[in-house]
């Protein structure tokens, strides 16, 4: 493809979306840079180049300008990303990886992007991005020890920084037994919520390691109902969701309490649970609330997938 673009400029002008995801380090950036310079109408750009040094990132992106760039997903150090964003204020969707700043604030702090509505970034960096921009969709990721911000601190910061937040993805500690409390208090207008448990040390073992706040289905359901505008909820856990994996009746008993059978949630329509995550028996189940023939809302399992791909967890 790189050779075709170099020799046929019409191909470069026609490309709107360009994705480069490499499993190994790119030894030289010259050919890729030459290609990027020819993609003048690019709207979506994804660059995942592992182990590339900051200097090489600078060589690759220096002087690159895309007039129509709308989406950027990149694993470059944030000092490189910050400079690139300075020339692309129209970015609406941004996904970044590990910050790379050892001391001091994230280089993205103070960066104003008036069109930015959707961001995926390490926790400590996402708080700075939200405070300056009209963001409504946030994925706060725990990519390193530096990102381990207490959930209540993160949620309070997000609520003080923006009134637009309606979609939120959080990585939470399995030992946090009140993750919904801060959300109910500070971000009650959420419409979609995804909670993923991050791994603890290997020394964290049962029985304490089997405790989860969502296992008390009745209490969990009551807290979900306090998020009155929520219409989508997803959970990822390394634990089993029910005593027998894949048992629809056992799942229905839990989902029914979460979504409310006797006292239904006012808006919740979809629940996704990815359980046994990272284990040989991992499974993802999809449940939807539908109107039955008796004019009653019932929870129905619509999909049940063994060994699911992460792309399904959306």
C-alpha positions in Angstrom: 0.0 0.0 0.0 2.8 2.4 0.9 4.4 1.9 -2.5 1.0 2.4 -4.3 0.4 5.7 -2.5 3.9 7.0 -3.4 3.3 6.3 -7.1 -0.4 7.2 -7.4 -1.4 10.4 -5.7 -5.1 9.8 -6.4 -5.0 6.9 -4.0 -3.7 9.1 -1.2 -6.3 11.7 -1.8 -9.1 9.1 -1.7 -8.1 7.6 1.7 -10.3 8.7 4.6 -9.4 6.2 7.2 -5.9 4.8 7.9 -4.9 2.3 10.5 -1.4 1.0 11.3 -1.2 -1.6 14.1 2.2 -3.3 14.4 3.1 -6.2 16.7 6.8 -5.3 16.7 8.9 -2.1 16.6 9.2 -0.2 13.4 12.9 0.2 12.7 12.5 3.2 10.3 9.7 5.7 10.0 10.7 7.2 6.6 8.3 5.1 4.5 5.3 5.6 6.8 6.0 9.3 7.1 6.1 9.6 3.3 2.8 7.8 3.1 1.1 10.1 5.7 2.2 13.2 3.9 0.1 12.0 0.9 -3.1 11.3 2.8 -4.3 14.8 2.6 -8.0 14.0 3.2 -7.6 11.7 6.1 -10.4 11.8 8.7 -9.5 8.8 10.9 -6.0 7.9 12.0 -4.9 5.0 14.2 -1.2 4.5 14.9 -0.1 1.7 17.3 3.7 1.4 17.0 5.1 -0.4 20.0 8.5 0.5 21.5 8.9 3.5 19.1 11.1 6.1 20.9 9.8 9.7 21.4 12.5 11.0 19.0 11.2 8.7 16.3 7.6 9.7 16.9 8.7 13.3 16.5 10.4 12.4 13.2 7.3 10.6 12.0 4.7 13.3 12.8 6.6 16.6 12.5 5.0 18.8 9.9 2.1 16.4 9.2 -1.2 18.2 8.8 -4.6 16.8 8.1 -7.3 19.4 7.5 -10.2 17.0 8.1 -8.9 14.9 10.9 -11.7 13.9 13.2 -10.4 10.8 15.0 -7.0 10.1 16.5 -6.0 6.8 18.2 -2.3 6.7 19.0 0.2 5.2 21.5 2.7 8.0 21.3 4.0 9.7 24.4 1.7 12.6 25.3 4.3 15.2 24.7 4.3 14.2 21.1 0.5 14.0 21.0 0.2 17.4 22.5 2.2 19.0 19.8 0.3 17.1 17.1 -3.0 18.2 18.5 -1.9 21.8 18.4 -2.3 21.6 14.6 -5.5 19.6 14.7 -8.0 21.5 16.8 -10.9 19.8 15.1 -10.3 16.4 16.7 -13.6 15.0 18.1 -12.5 11.5 19.1 -9.2 10.9 20.9 -7.6 7.7 22.3 -4.2 7.8 23.8 -2.0 5.3 25.7 0.6 5.6 28.5 1.5 9.3 29.3 5.3 9.0 29.3 5.7 12.0 31.6 7.7 10.9 34.6 7.4 14.1 36.6 5.0 17.0 36.5 1.6 17.3 34.9 0.6 15.5 31.7 1.6 17.5 28.6 -2.1 17.4 27.5 -3.0 19.5 30.5 -4.5 22.8 29.2 -4.9 21.6 25.6 -8.1 23.1 24.3 -9.9 21.1 21.6 -13.3 22.7 21.1 -14.7 19.8 19.1 -13.5 17.0 21.5 -16.5 14.9 22.7 -15.0 11.4 23.2 -11.8 10.6 25.0 -10.0 7.4 26.1 -6.9 8.1 28.2 -5.1 7.2 31.4 -7.0 8.3 34.5 -4.7 11.1 35.6 -4.5 12.5 32.1 -8.2 12.3 31.3 -9.0 14.6 34.2 -7.0 17.4 32.6 -8.5 16.9 29.2 -12.1 17.0 30.5 -11.5 20.2 32.4 -10.8 22.1 29.2 -13.1 20.6 26.6 -16.8 19.7 26.0 -16.4 16.0 26.5 -19.5 13.8 26.9 -17.9 10.3 26.5 -15.0 9.2 28.8 -13.0 6.0 29.2 -10.6 6.4 32.1 -7.9 3.7 32.0 -5.5 2.3 34.6 -2.5 1.7 32.5 0.2 2.1 35.1 0.6 2.6 38.9 0.6 6.4 38.3 -3.0 6.1 37.1 -4.3 4.5 40.3 -6.5 7.4 41.3 -9.2 6.7 43.9 -12.6 6.4 42.1 -14.3 9.1 44.3 -11.5 11.5 43.4 -11.8 10.8 39.7 -15.6 11.1 39.7 -15.6 14.3 41.7 -13.0 15.8 39.3 -15.1 14.8 36.2 -18.3 16.2 37.7 -16.7 19.5 38.5 -15.1 19.7 35.0 -18.0 19.0 32.7 -21.8 19.0 32.8 -21.9 17.1 29.5 -20.8 13.6 30.7 -23.3 10.9 29.7 -21.1 7.9 28.7 -18.4 6.6 31.1 -16.0 3.7 31.2 -14.1 3.1 34.4 -11.6 0.6 35.5 -12.4 -0.2 39.2 -10.7 -2.1 41.9 -12.3 -5.4 42.9 -11.9 -4.2 46.5 -14.0 -1.1 45.9 -17.4 -2.1 47.3 -19.2 1.2 46.6 -18.3 2.3 43.0 -21.9 3.4 42.2 -22.2 5.6 45.2 -19.9 8.4 43.8 -21.6 8.2 40.4 -25.1 8.5 41.9 -23.9 11.5 43.9 -21.9 13.4 41.2 -22.9 12.2 37.7 -26.6 11.2 38.0 -27.3 12.0 34.3 -25.2 9.0 33.0 -26.8 7.2 30.1 -24.2 4.4 29.6 -21.8 2.9 32.1 -19.1 0.3 31.7 -17.2 -1.0 34.7 -14.1 -3.2 34.2 -12.2 -4.7 37.1 -8.5 -4.3 36.9 -6.2 -7.1 38.1 -4.9 -7.2 41.7 -1.7 -8.9 42.8 -1.5 -12.6 42.8 -1.4 -12.6 46.6 -5.0 -11.4 46.6 -6.7 -14.7 47.0 -10.1 -16.2 48.1 -12.2 -16.0 50.1 -11.8 -12.2 50.3 -10.9 -12.1 46.6 -14.3 -13.5 45.8 -16.2 -10.5 47.3 -17.8 -8.1 44.9 -20.3 -5.3 45.3 -22.4 -6.5 42.4 -22.9 -9.9 44.0 -25.5 -8.4 46.3 -27.9 -8.2 43.3 -30.7 -6.6 45.2 -28.6 -3.7 46.6 -26.8 -3.3 43.3 -30.2 -3.0 41.5 -31.4 -0.4 43.9 -28.2 1.7 43.3 -28.6 1.3 39.5 -32.1 2.7 39.8 -30.7 5.8 41.3 -29.0 6.4 38.0 -32.4 7.1 36.5 -31.2 8.0 33.0 -29.0 4.9 32.5 -30.0 2.8 29.5 -26.9 0.6 29.1 -24.7 -1.1 31.7 -21.7 -3.4 31.2 -19.5 -5.2 33.6 -16.2 -7.2 33.1 -15.0 -9.4 35.9 -12.6 -12.3 36.3 -15.1 -14.1 38.6 -18.0 -16.3 37.7 -21.3 -14.5 37.3 -23.4 -17.4 38.3 -22.9 -20.7 40.0 -23.2 -22.6 36.7 -21.7 -20.7 33.8 -24.1 -20.0 31.0 -27.2 -21.1 33.0 -29.9 -18.8 31.7 -32.2 -19.2 34.6 -29.5 -18.3 37.1 -28.4 -15.3 35.0 -32.0 -14.2 34.7 -32.4 -14.2 38.5 -29.5 -11.8 38.8 -30.3 -9.6 35.8 -33.9 -9.3 36.9 -32.8 -7.8 40.2 -30.3 -5.5 38.6 -32.8 -4.2 36.1 -35.8 -4.6 38.4 -38.8 -6.9 37.8 -41.2 -5.8 40.5 -39.8 -2.2 40.4 -38.3 -1.8 36.9 -35.5 0.6 36.3 -37.0 3.6 34.5 -34.7 3.5 31.5 -32.2 0.6 31.6 -32.6 -1.5 28.5 -29.3 -3.4 27.9 -26.9 -5.3 30.2 -23.7 -7.0 29.1 -21.6 -9.1 31.4 -18.2 -10.5 30.5 -17.3 -12.9 33.2 -14.4 -15.3 33.8 -12.4 -12.7 32.0 -8.9 -13.9 31.2 -9.8 -17.5 32.1 -10.1 -20.5 29.7 -13.9 -20.5 30.4 -14.5 -16.8 29.8 -17.9 -15.9 28.6 -19.9 -12.8 27.5 -23.7 -12.6 27.8 -26.1 -9.9 26.4 -29.4 -9.2 28.0 -32.2 -6.8 26.8 -35.4 -5.6 28.3 -38.3 -6.2 25.9 -42.0 -5.8 25.9 -43.7 -9.2 26.1 -47.0 -10.3 24.6 -48.6 -9.7 27.9 -47.6 -6.0 27.7 -45.0 -6.6 30.4 -41.3 -5.8 30.2 -39.1 -8.9 30.5 -35.4 -9.4 30.4 -34.3 -11.7 27.5 -30.8 -13.1 26.8 -30.0 -12.2 23.2 -26.4 -13.5 22.9 -24.2 -15.9 24.8 -20.5 -16.1 23.5 -17.7 -18.3 24.7 -14.1 -16.9 24.4 -15.4 -13.5 23.3 -13.4 -10.9 21.4 -12.8 -7.6 23.2 -14.4 -5.7 20.3 -17.8 -7.1 21.3 -17.6 -5.4 24.7 -19.0 -2.0 23.5 
